[in-house]
Amino acid sequence: MSVAKVTEIIAASTVGIEDAVRQGVQRASKTIDGIEAVWVKDIKARVAKGDIVEWRCTLKITFVVKD
């Protein structure tokens, strides 16, 4: 039997949403083993002078708990 845990993180990118998600998963994988899935819970953008300057994604990371 496997047991999974979910943790929530926020990742940001000036490039785009997909890049923010990728960076978030890559960073989380440095300290969390066994990542199985990611759910993009929320997407926000920071605006300056009428233009989007940064994308921010709230991610739920699912990973398997070790025995």
Helices and strands as residue ranges (DSSP letters): E 4-13, H 17-28, E 35-48, E 51-64
